[in-house]
Amino acid sequence: MRQPLFSALTVLAAFVGLSSAAVAQPMAIATLTPPELQELQRLVPRSAEDYYNVGLMHQGTGDLAAAINAFSQAIRLNPSADYYFARGLAYYDQGDLQRAIADFTTAVRNDPQFIAAYYNRGMAYLALQNYTAAIADFDAALARDPQFVAAYYSRGMAHFDSGNVELAQRDYERARALNPAMTAQYYDRAPRPLTGGP
């Protein structure tokens, strides 16, 4: 079972309807009690899981360099898809999209069903304006979870930015059909207009 992660990407994905099959709910460091946080800070990591938990703590507090270092130690001890994915999120949050893509790629190589890794790699490609690669990753995520609202919306953004307004509208409408309660509020503030305008 995947451990929960905290990052801007997973919070956005949860907001726009990321299914539970794609990734666990994000871990909110703020929900830890002060004694729990102090215990985590005192942890002397020995195992890959210890380093992973320390990395999550650093990522949750915004210390991305320390998070990347801890995730790298976890990977050294156990090169699991989860640890590569976590480090990829930290690299993404740090703005190092190429390293994020490399880690997400390793995660999907290690676990071809890792939906959130496809999705987040697609988001990195979208940020780099590599729309073909982004769409391919959103397609891969949707092939594994056809109810993944965020992937429809993000693929719609990639289609819109690449000039294919008709496909963008189709994806936006699919996202809206899957989650009408959320989309009425969210799409009005969306960076790409639902109707494909300027």
C-alpha positions in Angstrom: 0.0 0.0 0.0 1.3 3.4 -1.0 2.3 5.8 1.8 0.7 9.2 1.6 2.7 12.1 0.3 2.5 15.9 0.7 3.3 18.2 -2.2 1.7 20.9 -4.2 0.9 18.3 -7.0 -0.8 15.8 -4.8 -2.8 18.5 -3.1 -3.9 19.8 -6.5 -4.7 16.3 -7.7 -6.8 15.6 -4.6 -8.7 18.9 -5.1 -9.5 18.1 -8.7 -10.7 14.6 -8.1 -7.7 12.2 -8.1 -9.1 8.8 -7.4 -8.0 6.8 -4.4 -6.6 4.2 -6.8 -4.1 6.8 -8.1 -2.5 7.9 -4.8 -3.3 8.0 -1.2 -4.6 11.1 0.4 -1.8 13.7 0.9 -0.2 13.7 4.3 -0.6 17.0 6.1 2.3 17.6 8.4 0.2 20.2 10.1 -2.1 17.5 11.4 0.7 15.9 13.4 0.5 16.7 17.1 3.5 18.5 18.5 4.8 15.4 20.3 4.5 13.4 17.1 6.4 16.0 15.1 9.1 16.1 17.9 9.4 12.3 17.8 9.8 12.4 14.0 12.5 15.1 14.3 14.4 13.0 16.8 14.4 10.0 14.6 17.8 8.7 13.7 17.1 7.1 10.4 18.4 3.5 9.9 16.1 2.0 7.4 14.8 3.1 4.0 11.4 3.7 5.5 13.0 5.9 8.2 14.7 8.0 5.6 11.4 8.2 3.6 9.5 9.4 6.7 12.2 12.0 7.4 11.9 13.1 3.8 8.2 13.5 4.1 8.7 15.6 7.2 11.2 17.9 5.4 9.0 18.1 2.3 6.0 19.0 4.5 7.9 21.8 6.1 9.2 23.1 2.8 12.9 22.0 3.2 13.1 20.4 -0.2 16.9 20.0 -0.2 16.7 18.0 3.0 13.8 16.0 1.7 15.6 15.1 -1.5 18.6 14.1 0.5 16.5 11.8 2.7 14.6 10.3 -0.2 18.0 9.7 -1.9 19.2 7.8 1.2 16.0 5.7 1.1 16.6 4.9 -2.6 20.1 3.9 -1.8 18.8 1.4 0.7 15.8 0.3 -1.2 15.2 1.6 -4.8 11.4 1.3 -4.7 9.0 3.1 -6.9 7.5 4.9 -4.0 10.8 6.4 -3.0 11.6 7.5 -6.5 8.1 9.0 -6.8 8.5 10.9 -3.5 11.9 12.3 -4.6 10.3 13.2 -8.0 7.7 15.3 -6.2 10.3 17.1 -4.2 12.3 17.8 -7.4 9.1 19.1 -9.0 8.4 21.3 -6.1 11.9 22.6 -6.3 11.5 23.4 -10.0 13.9 20.8 -11.2 11.5 19.3 -13.8 14.1 17.1 -15.6 15.1 15.3 -12.5 11.5 15.0 -11.5 10.7 13.4 -14.9 13.7 11.0 -14.4 12.4 9.9 -11.0 8.8 9.5 -12.2 10.2 7.5 -15.2 12.1 5.1 -12.8 8.9 4.8 -10.7 6.8 3.7 -13.6 9.6 1.4 -14.8 9.6 -0.3 -11.4 5.8 -0.3 -11.1 4.0 0.0 -14.5 0.6 0.5 -12.7 1.8 3.6 -10.7 -0.9 5.9 -11.9 0.2 9.0 -9.9 3.7 8.7 -11.4 2.3 8.9 -14.9 0.1 11.8 -13.9 2.8 13.8 -12.2 5.3 13.1 -15.0 2.6 14.4 -17.4 2.3 17.5 -15.2 6.1 18.0 -15.5 6.0 17.6 -19.3 3.1 20.1 -19.4 5.1 22.6 -17.5 7.9 22.1 -20.0 5.4 22.6 -22.8 6.1 19.1 -24.2 2.4 18.5 -24.9 2.9 15.2 -26.8 4.6 13.6 -23.9 2.2 15.1 -21.4 -0.8 13.8 -23.3 0.8 10.3 -23.5 1.3 10.3 -19.7 -2.3 11.5 -19.0 -3.5 8.8 -21.5 -1.5 6.2 -19.5 -3.0 7.3 -16.2 -6.5 7.2 -17.7 -6.0 3.8 -19.2 -5.4 2.6 -15.6 -8.1 4.7 -14.0 -10.8 6.0 -16.3 -12.4 7.9 -13.4 -9.3 10.1 -12.8 -10.8 13.6 -13.0 -7.5 15.5 -12.7 -6.0 13.5 -15.6 -8.9 14.5 -17.9 -8.6 18.1 -16.8 -4.8 18.2 -17.2 -5.0 16.5 -20.6 -7.5 19.1 -21.6 -5.0 21.8 -20.7 -2.3 20.1 -22.8 -4.8 19.8 -25.7 -5.8 23.5 -25.3 -2.1 24.7 -25.1 -1.2 22.7 -28.2 -4.1 24.3 -30.1 -6.6 21.5 -30.1 -9.6 23.3 -28.5 -12.1 20.6 -29.5 -10.2 17.8 -27.7 -9.6 20.2 -24.7 -13.4 20.8 -24.5 -14.1 17.1 -24.6 -11.7 16.4 -21.7 -13.1 19.3 -19.7 -16.6 18.0 -20.2 -15.6 14.5 -19.2 -14.0 15.9 -16.0 -17.2 17.9 -15.3 -19.4 14.9 -15.8 -17.3 12.8 -13.4 -17.3 15.5 -10.7 -20.0 18.2 -11.2 -19.9 19.5 -7.6 -16.3 20.5 -7.8 -15.9 21.6 -11.4 -18.5 24.3 -11.4 -16.4 26.2 -8.9 -13.0 25.1 -10.1 -13.3 25.6 -13.8 -14.5 29.1 -13.4 -11.1 29.9 -12.0 -9.2 27.6 -14.4 -6.1 28.8 -16.2 -7.5 27.6 -19.5 -11.1 28.6 -20.2 -13.5 25.7 -20.3 -14.9 27.0 -23.6 -11.5 27.4 -25.2 -11.4 31.2 -25.3 -8.3 33.3 -24.9 
